[in-house]
Amino acid sequence: MKTIILTAITFSFFLNVSVAQNYKFGKVSKEELLQKEHPTDPTADAAVLYRETKTDFQYTQDSGWYMVTDYFERVKIYTKEGFEWANATIDLYKGDGEDKLLGLKGYTYYLGADGKVEEVKLKSDGIFEEETNKYLKQTKITMPDVREGCIIEYKYTVNSPFIFNIDEFKFQEIIPVDKIKVLFTTPEYFVYKTHQRGWVPYKVNSERRERTMSYRQTEQQDTKSFGIGIPETTLREVKFEEDTYTVELDNVPALKDEAYAGNLNNYTTALQFEMSYMDFPGSPLKTYATTWEDVSKSIYRVSEFGTELERNNYFEADIDNLLSGVTKPEEKIGRIFSYVLNKMTWNGFNGFYTNEGVKTAYKKGSGNVADINLMLVAMLRHAKLDANPVLVSTKEHGIPLFPTRNGFNYVIAAVDLPQGTLLLDATNKDAEIGVLKSNILNWQGRVILKNGTSSWVSLSSIVPAVKSAMVNVEIKPDMSVSGSAKNRFTGNYAFQYRTEYKSLNEDAQRKAIEKNSSQAELTNLHFENLNSIGEPVSLEYDFEALDAVEDVAGKLYFSPMVFMATKETPFKSETRQYPIDYGFPMKNRYIINIALPEGYKVESMPENAVFNLGEKTGSYRYLISQVGNKLQLSVEFAINQSFIAAEEYGNLKKFYELLIAKENEKVVLSKT
């Protein structure tokens, strides 16, 4: 019996050793490369096998305190769709000093024909540097010889003087993360707050220990004989306490992309450190915990923001001529906004600080977000309108959870009118007044007034995007269905249609719309106002659907919504951890007139129905009636809120189930 037990223990120990992973750089195993799919998420295109981030602080006489971060990542690529995970971007900040990238190394590993592990080194042709703006430089890497089943890993070190602005430690991705480790070690003089977010639970462990740090110090030594100082360098030692914060997580599930999720990075599990105060011996305590008011004022005081906002001598004559004889505020806004849209071209760079300056950008006719939208604010103010800049974080940048300048990366314009606040963004040629791009419809923005004070403003439109459709349908003797449709789109719907279809020819437009028309063939398709900003977009077409009517034992069955019925819910998962982000409120209206075929009468048809989604959140109305030899159907679907909390997901899921069931109910015709 003892022999059997000993054998079992030995086998178990051998098994654990054989599957254990070595998390040192360059120690990729054959077992990792042989893995065909992720063990807990077989649908994953890639997985982070290991991610390690170590941060501590060093000191030199010349540089003072600076932050050193070592980063190491190992990723398994399962499919071609996972190849994007073989690319990485390293942000390097500039300002009073700049980040330095050191020791960048990377390898791609795969199994050769003989079953041995092969490696390909990242070389200079896979490393690219890009100046994003005057405050940010990016180093981008593309790993070599990427293939299905390979593993890539890379490591690097960043030395940073920006000890107040610490990048967020991210623990979750849209692919599984097998193991992650973060160590953040700070001298006792620096005290940080921690901000946790996300729905995967984790614990931040901390411990304090003594550290001895050596550094070189150079001083001028006086010499009595010559009266001059001779530099003398000595090695100094200092002892202090330091705090180490540690987070270790295993088997972090992928953050699954679901319908109307917005930017998933807003909900990923992560940890952020915020400088609270500095407390050096013999020096007064310096606090750094800020409020949003402090952040706004500090941004306003920077010359590339506040000073540029005050400039107006470069456009005064042009705007005065533009507004000659105009007195109504709404007309002033319309003229100035159209003028900026037509004159300025966005260069693709975000930011709330100007890059070249508004005057230079005006002369060139192009600039970054701040160049264009701060210019717009200045012009509106020149026209005696109550206009102010609004700091925004794009969805890709995330939601600013606590006060920091890094929380924002975009700026738009706001104009206060008696009827409410209009938000304007002149970086997009398809934009219109009060309609923002979906990627900046991200909760709230921070509006900064002339005196530097600030407050939050909702970025969500209070006016819904509206789709109105008038449809005439005829059931032919061969049981095919034909007809015509006239559609009208306003608000964000119009903006989306302009963005998607303006540059396409008629055939490409037809094919793109047919994809969403459930087997209906479209002809005579015609758009209006795709190039007329501020006007509703109109779309007309004729259609034919061959399979819309079923003949069963001489009776005809069909959905009165024909090919426009919703076939499946976008909300398939049983539960949801993050809110539903529609981007903007919406209202869809359909009036459908159906001519009944000769020789048939209505035997049965769906019952009328009205149901609501929560209190004022959304609604659905389905009203059908027969008038002579025609059926008339009126359908209205409304979502009144841009964001719906995750707690309401169950109700929303049920709402769509009822909607789909109703839209797919059949009218039954029998022969007269």
C-alpha positions as CSV (number, residue, x, y, z in Angstrom):
1,M,0.0,0.0,0.0
2,K,2.8,2.4,0.9
3,T,4.4,1.7,-2.5
4,I,1.2,2.6,-4.3
5,I,0.8,5.8,-2.3
6,L,4.4,6.8,-2.9
7,T,4.1,6.1,-6.6
8,A,0.9,8.2,-6.8
9,I,2.6,11.1,-5.0
10,T,5.7,10.8,-7.3
11,F,3.5,10.8,-10.4
12,S,1.5,13.8,-9.1
13,F,4.7,15.7,-8.4
14,F,6.0,14.8,-11.9
15,L,2.8,15.9,-13.5
16,N,2.8,19.2,-11.7
17,V,6.4,19.9,-12.7
18,S,5.8,18.9,-16.4
19,V,2.9,21.3,-16.8
20,A,4.4,24.1,-14.7
21,Q,5.3,27.2,-16.7
22,N,8.5,29.1,-16.5
23,Y,7.7,32.8,-16.4
24,K,11.2,34.0,-17.1
25,F,11.8,35.9,-20.4
26,G,13.0,33.5,-23.1
27,K,11.8,30.3,-21.3
28,V,8.9,29.4,-23.6
29,S,8.0,25.7,-23.4
30,K,7.2,23.2,-26.0
31,E,4.0,22.4,-24.2
32,E,2.8,26.1,-24.5
33,L,3.5,26.0,-28.2
34,L,1.6,22.7,-28.7
35,Q,-1.5,24.2,-27.1
36,K,-4.2,24.4,-29.9
37,E,-6.9,26.3,-27.9
38,H,-7.3,28.0,-24.6
39,P,-8.2,25.5,-21.9
40,T,-11.0,27.6,-20.4
41,D,-12.0,29.7,-23.4
42,P,-11.8,27.6,-26.6
43,T,-13.2,30.4,-28.7
44,A,-10.3,32.8,-27.8
45,D,-8.1,34.0,-30.7
46,A,-5.2,34.7,-28.3
47,A,-4.4,34.7,-24.6
48,V,-2.0,36.6,-22.3
49,L,0.0,33.8,-20.8
50,Y,1.9,36.1,-18.5
51,R,2.1,39.8,-17.8
52,E,4.4,41.3,-15.2
53,T,4.9,45.0,-14.3
54,K,7.4,46.1,-11.7
55,T,7.7,49.8,-10.7
56,D,10.1,51.4,-8.3
57,F,11.8,54.8,-7.7
58,Q,15.4,55.8,-8.1
59,Y,17.3,59.0,-7.4
60,T,20.2,60.9,-9.0
61,Q,21.6,64.3,-8.1
62,D,20.9,65.6,-11.6
63,S,17.5,64.1,-12.2
64,G,16.1,63.9,-8.7
65,W,13.5,61.1,-8.2
66,Y,12.4,59.2,-11.2
67,M,10.2,56.1,-11.8
68,V,11.5,52.9,-13.3
69,T,9.0,50.4,-14.8
70,D,9.9,47.0,-16.1
71,Y,7.3,45.5,-18.4
72,F,7.2,41.9,-19.6
73,E,4.4,40.2,-21.6
74,R,4.0,36.7,-23.1
75,V,1.1,36.1,-25.5
76,K,-0.2,32.9,-27.2
77,I,-1.7,33.3,-30.7
78,Y,-4.3,30.7,-31.5
79,T,-5.9,32.0,-34.8
80,K,-5.2,34.5,-37.6
81,E,-7.8,36.7,-35.9
82,G,-5.4,36.9,-33.0
83,F,-2.5,38.3,-35.0
84,E,-3.3,41.8,-33.8
85,W,-2.1,40.8,-30.3
86,A,1.4,40.5,-31.8
87,N,1.5,44.3,-32.0
88,A,2.0,46.6,-29.1
89,T,2.2,50.4,-28.5
90,I,4.3,52.0,-25.8
91,D,3.3,55.5,-24.7
92,L,6.2,57.9,-23.9
93,Y,5.3,61.2,-22.4
94,K,7.1,64.5,-22.8
95,G,6.9,67.8,-21.0
96,D,9.3,69.0,-18.2
97,G,11.5,66.0,-19.0
98,E,10.6,63.0,-21.0
99,D,10.2,59.2,-20.7
100,K,13.1,57.1,-21.9
101,L,12.6,53.6,-23.4
102,L,15.4,51.1,-22.6
103,G,16.1,47.5,-23.2
104,L,13.3,46.7,-25.7
105,K,13.6,43.0,-26.7
106,G,11.2,40.7,-28.3
107,Y,10.9,37.2,-29.8
108,T,8.4,35.1,-31.7
109,Y,8.5,31.4,-30.9
110,Y,7.1,28.4,-32.9
111,L,7.8,24.8,-33.4
112,G,10.0,23.8,-36.3
113,A,9.5,20.8,-38.6
114,D,11.7,18.8,-36.3
115,G,9.6,19.6,-33.3
116,K,12.2,21.9,-31.8
117,V,11.4,25.4,-30.5
118,E,12.5,28.1,-33.0
119,E,12.8,31.8,-32.2
120,V,12.8,34.9,-34.4
121,K,14.2,38.1,-32.9
122,L,12.4,41.5,-33.0
123,K,14.6,43.7,-35.2
124,S,14.6,47.4,-36.0
125,D,12.4,47.0,-39.0
126,G,9.6,45.9,-36.6
127,I,10.0,49.0,-34.4
128,F,8.4,52.3,-35.3
129,E,8.3,55.7,-33.6
130,E,5.5,58.2,-34.0
131,E,5.1,61.7,-32.7
132,T,1.5,61.8,-31.7
133,N,1.6,65.4,-30.3
134,K,4.1,67.6,-28.5
135,Y,3.3,65.8,-25.2
136,L,3.2,62.2,-26.4
137,K,5.5,59.9,-28.5
138,Q,4.6,56.3,-29.2
139,T,6.9,53.4,-30.0
140,K,5.0,50.7,-31.9
141,I,6.2,47.2,-32.3
142,T,5.2,44.5,-34.8
143,M,6.5,41.1,-33.9
144,P,8.2,39.1,-36.7
145,D,7.1,35.8,-38.3
146,V,3.7,35.6,-36.6
147,R,1.7,32.5,-37.3
148,E,-1.1,30.4,-35.8
149,G,0.1,28.6,-32.7
150,C,3.1,30.9,-32.1
151,I,4.0,32.7,-28.9
152,I,5.3,36.2,-28.8
153,E,7.0,37.9,-25.8
154,Y,8.6,41.2,-25.3
155,K,10.1,43.3,-22.5
156,Y,11.3,46.8,-21.9
157,T,12.0,49.4,-19.3
158,V,10.7,53.0,-19.1
159,N,12.5,55.6,-17.0
160,S,10.0,58.4,-16.3
161,P,10.3,61.8,-14.4
162,F,6.5,61.9,-14.2
163,I,6.1,60.5,-10.7
164,F,2.7,62.1,-10.4
165,N,1.1,60.5,-13.5
166,I,1.2,56.7,-13.3
167,D,-0.3,54.7,-16.1
168,E,-3.2,52.4,-15.1
169,F,-2.3,48.8,-14.3
170,K,-4.7,46.7,-16.5
171,F,-5.7,43.2,-15.4
172,Q,-8.3,42.2,-17.9
173,E,-8.5,42.2,-21.7
174,I,-10.9,41.0,-24.4
175,I,-8.9,37.8,-24.4
176,P,-8.1,35.5,-21.4
177,V,-5.3,36.5,-19.1
178,D,-3.7,33.4,-17.5
179,K,-1.5,35.1,-15.0
180,I,-0.7,38.7,-14.1
181,K,1.6,40.2,-11.5
182,V,2.1,43.8,-10.5
183,L,4.6,45.2,-8.0
184,F,4.5,48.9,-7.2
185,T,7.2,50.0,-4.8
186,T,7.4,53.5,-3.5
187,P,9.6,55.3,-0.9
188,E,7.9,56.3,2.3
189,Y,8.1,59.9,1.2
190,F,5.5,59.4,-1.6
191,V,2.0,58.5,-0.5
192,Y,-0.5,57.3,-3.2
193,K,-4.2,56.6,-3.2
194,T,-5.4,53.4,-5.0
195,H,-8.5,53.3,-7.2
196,Q,-9.8,49.9,-8.1
197,R,-12.4,49.2,-10.9
198,G,-13.9,46.3,-12.7
199,W,-16.0,43.4,-11.7
200,V,-13.3,40.7,-11.2
201,P,-12.4,40.8,-7.5
202,Y,-8.8,41.2,-6.4
203,K,-6.8,42.3,-3.4
204,V,-4.0,44.8,-3.1
205,N,-1.4,43.5,-0.7
206,S,1.1,45.8,0.9
207,E,4.2,45.5,3.1
208,R,6.9,47.9,4.3
209,R,10.6,47.2,4.5
210,E,13.8,49.1,4.9
211,R,15.9,50.0,1.9
212,T,19.4,51.4,1.5
213,M,20.0,53.4,-1.7
214,S,23.4,54.6,-3.0
215,Y,23.8,57.6,-5.3
216,R,26.6,59.8,-6.4
217,Q,26.8,63.4,-5.3
218,T,29.1,66.0,-6.6
219,E,30.0,69.1,-4.6
220,Q,32.4,72.0,-5.0
221,Q,35.3,71.9,-2.5
222,D,36.9,75.2,-1.6
223,T,40.7,75.4,-1.8
224,K,42.3,78.2,0.2
225,S,45.4,78.5,-1.9
226,F,43.6,79.2,-5.2
227,G,40.2,80.5,-4.1
228,I,38.3,78.2,-6.5
229,G,36.1,75.2,-6.1
230,I,37.2,71.8,-7.2
231,P,34.3,69.3,-7.9
232,E,34.4,66.2,-5.7
233,T,32.2,63.2,-6.2
234,T,31.3,61.0,-3.3
235,L,29.1,58.0,-3.0
236,R,26.2,58.6,-0.6
237,E,24.0,56.2,1.1
238,V,20.5,56.9,2.5
239,K,18.2,54.5,4.4
240,F,14.5,54.8,4.3
241,E,11.3,52.7,4.4
242,E,9.5,51.8,1.3
243,D,6.0,50.4,0.6
244,T,5.4,47.6,-1.9
245,Y,2.0,47.0,-3.3
246,T,1.4,43.6,-4.9
247,V,-1.4,42.3,-7.0
248,E,-1.4,38.7,-8.4
249,L,-4.3,37.3,-10.4
250,D,-4.8,34.0,-12.2
251,N,-7.3,33.0,-14.8
252,V,-8.8,36.3,-15.5
253,P,-11.7,35.8,-17.9
254,A,-12.0,37.7,-21.1
255,L,-14.1,40.8,-21.2
256,K,-16.6,39.7,-23.8
257,D,-17.7,42.1,-26.4
258,E,-21.5,42.4,-26.4
259,A,-24.1,44.4,-28.2
260,Y,-24.1,48.1,-27.3
261,A,-21.0,47.8,-25.1
262,G,-19.4,51.0,-26.0
263,N,-15.7,50.9,-25.2
264,L,-15.0,47.7,-23.2
265,N,-11.9,49.4,-21.6
266,N,-14.3,51.4,-19.5
267,Y,-15.3,48.3,-17.6
268,T,-12.0,46.3,-17.5
269,T,-10.6,45.3,-14.2
270,A,-7.7,47.7,-13.4
271,L,-5.8,49.5,-10.7
272,Q,-4.7,53.2,-10.7
273,F,-2.3,54.9,-8.3
274,E,-2.8,58.6,-7.6
275,M,-0.3,60.8,-5.8
276,S,-1.8,62.0,-2.5
277,Y,1.1,63.8,-0.8
278,M,4.9,64.0,-0.3
279,D,6.4,64.0,3.1
280,F,10.2,64.5,3.2
281,P,11.9,64.8,6.6
282,G,12.5,68.4,7.5
283,S,10.3,69.7,4.8
284,P,6.6,70.8,4.9
285,L,4.0,68.3,3.7
286,K,3.0,68.8,0.1
287,T,-0.4,67.6,-0.9
288,Y,-1.3,66.7,-4.5
289,A,-4.7,65.2,-4.2
290,T,-6.8,67.4,-6.5
291,T,-10.3,68.2,-7.4
292,W,-11.9,68.4,-10.8
293,E,-11.9,72.2,-10.2
294,D,-8.1,72.1,-9.7
295,V,-7.6,70.1,-12.9
296,S,-9.7,72.4,-15.0
297,K,-7.9,75.5,-13.7
298,S,-4.5,74.0,-14.3
299,I,-5.4,73.1,-17.9
300,Y,-6.8,76.6,-18.5
301,R,-3.6,78.2,-17.2
302,V,-1.5,76.3,-19.8
303,S,-0.7,78.7,-22.7
304,E,-1.6,76.1,-25.4
305,F,-5.2,76.2,-24.0
306,G,-6.1,79.4,-22.2
307,T,-3.9,81.8,-24.2
308,E,-4.8,80.2,-27.5
309,L,-8.5,80.5,-26.6
310,E,-8.1,84.2,-26.1
311,R,-6.6,84.9,-29.5
312,N,-9.0,86.4,-32.1
313,N,-7.0,88.9,-34.2
314,Y,-6.5,86.3,-36.9
315,F,-10.2,85.8,-37.8
316,E,-12.0,89.0,-36.7
317,A,-12.5,90.5,-40.1
318,D,-13.6,87.2,-41.7
319,I,-16.2,86.5,-38.9
320,D,-17.5,90.1,-38.9
321,N,-18.1,89.8,-42.7
322,L,-19.7,86.4,-42.2
323,L,-22.2,87.7,-39.6
324,S,-23.0,91.0,-41.2
325,G,-26.7,91.7,-40.6
326,V,-27.2,88.5,-38.5
327,T,-28.8,89.0,-35.1
328,K,-30.3,85.7,-34.1
329,P,-28.0,83.5,-32.0
330,E,-29.1,80.3,-33.7
331,E,-28.2,81.8,-37.1
332,K,-24.8,83.0,-35.8
333,I,-24.0,79.5,-34.5
334,G,-25.0,77.9,-37.8
335,R,-22.9,80.3,-39.9
336,I,-19.8,80.1,-37.7
337,F,-20.0,76.3,-37.4
338,S,-20.4,75.8,-41.2
339,Y,-17.5,78.2,-41.8
340,V,-15.2,76.3,-39.5
341,L,-16.3,72.9,-41.0
342,N,-15.6,74.1,-44.5
343,K,-12.3,75.9,-43.8
344,M,-10.6,73.5,-41.4
345,T,-9.5,69.9,-41.8
346,W,-8.8,67.7,-38.8
347,N,-5.3,66.1,-39.0
348,G,-6.4,63.1,-37.1
349,F,-4.7,64.0,-33.8
350,N,-6.7,64.3,-30.5
351,G,-5.8,66.5,-27.5
352,F,-7.0,69.4,-25.5
353,Y,-3.8,71.5,-26.1
354,T,-3.2,73.1,-29.4
355,N,-0.3,71.7,-31.5
356,E,0.7,74.5,-33.9
357,G,-1.5,77.1,-32.4
358,V,-4.9,78.4,-33.6
359,K,-3.4,81.2,-35.7
360,T,-1.1,78.9,-37.7
361,A,-3.8,76.3,-38.0
362,Y,-6.2,78.9,-39.3
363,K,-3.7,79.9,-41.9
364,K,-2.9,76.3,-42.9
365,G,-6.6,75.2,-42.8
366,S,-5.8,72.2,-40.7
367,G,-5.0,71.3,-37.1
368,N,-5.6,68.9,-34.2
369,V,-8.8,68.7,-32.2
370,A,-7.8,71.6,-29.9
371,D,-6.7,73.8,-32.8
372,I,-10.1,73.5,-34.4
373,N,-12.5,73.5,-31.5
374,L,-10.8,76.2,-29.4
375,M,-10.8,78.3,-32.5
376,L,-14.6,77.6,-32.8
377,V,-15.1,78.7,-29.2
378,A,-13.2,81.9,-29.8
379,M,-15.2,82.7,-32.9
380,L,-18.5,82.1,-31.0
381,R,-17.4,84.3,-28.2
382,H,-16.4,87.0,-30.7
383,A,-20.0,86.8,-31.9
384,K,-21.2,87.7,-28.3
385,L,-22.4,84.1,-27.7
386,D,-22.0,82.3,-24.3
387,A,-19.5,79.7,-25.6
388,N,-17.0,77.6,-23.6
389,P,-14.7,74.6,-24.2
390,V,-15.6,71.2,-22.9
391,L,-13.0,68.7,-21.9
392,V,-13.9,65.2,-23.0
393,S,-12.5,61.7,-22.8
394,T,-13.1,59.6,-25.9
395,K,-14.5,56.0,-25.4
396,E,-11.1,54.6,-26.5
397,H,-9.4,56.7,-23.7
398,G,-11.8,55.6,-21.0
399,I,-14.0,57.3,-18.4
400,P,-12.1,59.7,-16.1
401,L,-12.7,58.2,-12.6
402,F,-10.7,60.6,-10.5
403,P,-9.3,64.1,-11.0
404,T,-6.3,64.1,-13.3
405,R,-5.4,65.9,-16.5
406,N,-4.6,62.6,-18.1
407,G,-8.3,61.8,-17.8
408,F,-9.1,63.8,-20.9
409,N,-7.9,63.7,-24.4
410,Y,-10.3,65.8,-26.4
411,V,-12.1,69.1,-26.4
412,I,-15.4,70.3,-27.9
413,A,-17.4,73.5,-27.8
414,A,-20.6,74.3,-25.9
415,V,-23.0,77.2,-26.4
416,D,-25.5,78.1,-23.8
417,L,-28.9,79.2,-25.2
418,P,-32.2,79.9,-23.3
419,Q,-33.5,76.5,-24.6
420,G,-30.5,74.6,-23.4
421,T,-26.8,73.8,-24.2
422,L,-25.6,73.0,-27.7
423,L,-22.5,70.8,-28.1
424,L,-20.4,71.2,-31.2
425,D,-17.4,69.4,-32.7
426,A,-16.0,70.8,-35.9
427,T,-13.5,68.1,-36.6
428,N,-15.9,66.0,-38.7
429,K,-17.1,67.1,-42.1
430,D,-20.4,65.1,-41.6
431,A,-21.1,66.7,-38.2
432,E,-24.0,69.0,-37.5
433,I,-25.0,71.2,-34.7
434,G,-25.8,69.3,-31.5
435,V,-24.7,65.9,-32.9
436,L,-21.5,64.4,-31.7
437,K,-19.5,61.4,-33.0
438,S,-20.2,58.2,-31.1
439,N,-16.7,57.9,-29.8
440,I,-17.0,61.1,-27.8
441,L,-20.5,60.3,-26.4
442,N,-18.8,59.1,-23.2
443,W,-20.8,60.0,-20.1
444,Q,-19.8,63.6,-19.2
445,G,-17.5,66.4,-20.2
446,R,-16.0,69.1,-18.1
447,V,-17.0,72.6,-19.3
448,I,-14.5,75.4,-18.4
449,L,-15.8,78.9,-18.0
450,K,-13.9,82.1,-18.7
451,N,-13.0,82.6,-15.0
452,G,-11.5,79.1,-14.9
453,T,-14.3,77.5,-12.9
454,S,-15.8,74.4,-14.2
455,S,-18.7,71.9,-14.0
456,W,-19.9,68.7,-15.5
457,V,-22.1,68.6,-18.6
458,S,-23.9,65.5,-20.0
459,L,-22.6,64.5,-23.5
460,S,-25.7,62.6,-24.3
461,S,-28.1,64.1,-26.7
462,I,-31.5,65.0,-25.2
463,V,-33.0,64.9,-28.7
464,P,-33.5,61.4,-30.1
465,A,-32.3,60.3,-33.4
466,V,-35.4,59.5,-35.4
467,K,-36.0,57.1,-38.3
468,S,-39.4,57.4,-40.0
469,A,-40.4,54.9,-42.7
470,M,-43.5,54.9,-44.9
471,V,-43.9,51.5,-46.6
472,N,-46.4,50.3,-49.2
473,V,-46.6,46.6,-49.7
474,E,-48.4,44.4,-52.3
475,I,-48.7,40.6,-52.3
476,K,-48.6,39.4,-55.9
477,P,-50.4,36.3,-57.3
478,D,-47.1,34.4,-57.3
479,M,-46.9,35.0,-53.6
480,S,-43.9,37.4,-53.9
481,V,-44.0,40.7,-52.1
482,S,-43.1,44.0,-53.7
483,G,-43.4,47.6,-52.7
484,S,-41.7,50.9,-52.0
485,A,-40.2,52.5,-48.9
486,K,-39.5,56.1,-48.0
487,N,-37.2,56.6,-45.1
488,R,-36.2,59.8,-43.3
489,F,-33.3,60.0,-40.8
490,T,-32.5,62.8,-38.3
491,G,-29.8,63.5,-35.7
492,N,-27.2,60.8,-35.1
493,Y,-29.0,58.5,-37.6
494,A,-28.4,61.2,-40.3
495,F,-24.8,61.5,-39.2
496,Q,-24.2,57.8,-39.4
497,Y,-25.8,57.6,-42.9
498,R,-23.6,60.4,-44.1
499,T,-20.5,58.9,-42.7
500,E,-21.2,55.4,-44.1
501,Y,-22.8,56.1,-47.5
502,K,-21.7,59.5,-48.8
503,S,-18.5,58.3,-50.4
504,L,-20.1,55.1,-52.0
505,N,-21.5,54.9,-55.5
506,E,-25.1,53.8,-56.0
507,D,-24.4,50.2,-56.5
508,A,-22.2,50.0,-53.4
509,Q,-24.9,51.8,-51.4
510,R,-27.6,49.3,-52.6
511,K,-25.4,46.3,-51.7
512,A,-24.6,47.7,-48.2
513,I,-28.3,48.4,-47.4
514,E,-29.4,45.0,-48.8
515,K,-27.2,43.3,-46.2
516,N,-29.6,44.6,-43.5
517,S,-32.8,43.9,-45.5
518,S,-33.2,40.2,-44.9
519,Q,-33.2,38.8,-48.4
520,A,-35.1,41.6,-50.0
521,E,-33.8,42.9,-53.4
522,L,-33.7,46.6,-53.7
523,T,-33.9,48.7,-56.8
524,N,-34.2,52.4,-57.7
525,L,-32.4,53.4,-54.6
526,H,-32.0,57.1,-54.1
527,F,-30.5,59.2,-51.3
528,E,-31.1,62.9,-50.6
529,N,-29.2,65.4,-48.4
530,L,-26.1,63.2,-47.8
531,N,-24.1,66.3,-48.5
532,S,-26.4,68.8,-46.9
533,I,-25.4,69.2,-43.3
534,G,-28.3,70.0,-41.0
535,E,-30.9,68.5,-43.2
536,P,-32.6,65.1,-42.7
537,V,-31.2,62.3,-44.8
538,S,-33.8,60.7,-47.1
539,L,-33.7,57.3,-48.6
540,E,-36.1,55.8,-51.1
541,Y,-36.1,52.5,-52.8
542,D,-38.3,49.8,-54.3
543,F,-38.1,46.3,-53.1
544,E,-39.1,42.7,-53.8
545,A,-39.1,39.8,-51.3
546,L,-39.6,36.3,-52.6
547,D,-39.9,34.3,-49.4
548,A,-42.1,36.7,-47.3
549,V,-45.3,34.7,-47.7
550,E,-45.9,31.0,-46.9
551,D,-48.7,29.1,-48.6
552,V,-49.9,26.3,-46.2
553,A,-52.9,24.3,-47.3
554,G,-54.3,27.3,-49.3
555,K,-53.8,29.8,-46.4
556,L,-51.3,32.6,-46.6
557,Y,-49.0,33.4,-43.7
558,F,-46.8,36.5,-43.5
559,S,-45.4,39.0,-41.1
560,P,-46.9,42.4,-41.7
561,M,-43.5,43.9,-41.1
562,V,-42.2,41.9,-44.1
563,F,-38.4,42.1,-44.2
564,M,-38.2,44.8,-41.6
565,A,-39.1,42.6,-38.7
566,T,-36.4,42.1,-36.1
567,K,-35.3,38.5,-36.3
568,E,-33.0,38.0,-33.3
569,T,-32.1,39.8,-30.1
570,P,-28.7,41.5,-29.8
571,F,-28.7,40.5,-26.1
572,K,-28.0,36.8,-26.0
573,S,-26.1,36.3,-22.8
574,E,-28.0,35.4,-19.6
575,T,-26.2,38.0,-17.5
576,R,-24.3,41.2,-18.1
577,Q,-21.6,42.9,-16.0
578,Y,-21.5,46.3,-17.6
579,P,-24.1,48.8,-18.8
580,I,-25.8,49.0,-22.2
581,D,-24.5,52.0,-24.2
582,Y,-26.7,53.0,-27.1
583,G,-24.7,56.2,-27.7
584,F,-27.8,58.3,-28.1
585,P,-31.6,58.1,-27.6
586,M,-33.5,56.8,-30.6
587,K,-37.0,56.5,-32.0
588,N,-38.0,54.3,-35.0
589,R,-41.4,54.7,-36.6
590,Y,-42.9,52.6,-39.3
591,I,-46.2,53.0,-41.1
592,I,-46.8,50.0,-43.3
593,N,-49.7,49.7,-45.7
594,I,-50.4,46.2,-47.1
595,A,-52.7,45.7,-50.1
596,L,-54.4,42.3,-49.7
597,P,-54.4,40.0,-52.8
598,E,-57.7,39.4,-54.6
599,G,-59.7,36.4,-53.5
600,Y,-58.4,36.4,-49.9
601,K,-59.7,37.7,-46.6
602,V,-58.1,38.1,-43.2
603,E,-58.7,35.1,-41.0
604,S,-56.6,36.3,-38.1
605,M,-54.0,38.9,-37.4
606,P,-51.7,39.9,-34.5
607,E,-53.2,41.6,-31.5
608,N,-52.3,45.2,-30.7
609,A,-49.6,45.6,-28.1
610,V,-48.0,48.3,-26.0
611,F,-45.2,47.6,-23.5
612,N,-42.7,49.7,-21.7
613,L,-39.1,49.2,-20.6
614,G,-38.9,50.6,-17.0
615,E,-40.0,54.0,-16.1
616,K,-39.5,56.3,-19.1
617,T,-36.5,54.2,-20.3
618,G,-38.0,52.8,-23.5
619,S,-41.3,51.7,-25.1
620,Y,-42.8,49.7,-27.9
621,R,-46.1,50.1,-29.7
622,Y,-47.6,47.8,-32.3
623,L,-51.0,48.8,-33.7
624,I,-52.6,46.9,-36.7
625,S,-56.0,47.4,-38.3
626,Q,-57.9,46.5,-41.5
627,V,-59.3,49.3,-43.7
628,G,-61.2,47.9,-46.7
629,N,-58.8,45.6,-48.6
630,K,-55.8,46.9,-46.8
631,L,-54.0,46.3,-43.6
632,Q,-52.3,49.3,-41.9
633,L,-49.6,48.7,-39.3
634,S,-48.1,51.4,-37.1
635,V,-45.0,50.4,-35.1
636,E,-42.9,52.7,-32.8
637,F,-39.8,51.6,-31.0
638,A,-38.1,54.1,-28.6
639,I,-35.1,54.0,-26.4
640,N,-35.1,57.2,-24.3
641,Q,-31.8,56.9,-22.5
642,S,-28.3,56.6,-23.9
643,F,-27.1,54.4,-21.1
644,I,-29.0,51.6,-19.3
645,A,-27.6,50.2,-16.1
646,A,-26.4,46.5,-16.1
647,E,-29.0,45.9,-13.3
648,E,-31.7,46.5,-15.9
649,Y,-30.3,43.9,-18.4
650,G,-32.8,41.3,-17.5
651,N,-35.7,43.7,-18.2
652,L,-34.1,44.8,-21.5
653,K,-33.6,41.2,-22.6
654,K,-37.2,40.4,-21.9
655,F,-38.3,43.6,-23.7
656,Y,-36.5,42.5,-26.9
657,E,-38.0,39.0,-26.6
658,L,-41.5,40.5,-26.5
659,L,-40.7,42.8,-29.4
660,I,-39.3,40.1,-31.6
661,A,-42.1,37.7,-30.9
662,K,-44.6,40.4,-31.8
663,E,-42.9,41.5,-35.0
664,N,-42.7,37.9,-36.2
665,E,-46.4,37.1,-35.6
666,K,-48.3,36.2,-38.7
667,V,-51.3,37.5,-40.5
668,V,-53.3,34.6,-41.8
669,L,-55.3,35.0,-45.0
670,S,-57.8,32.5,-46.3
671,K,-59.7,32.3,-49.6
672,T,-63.0,34.0,-49.8
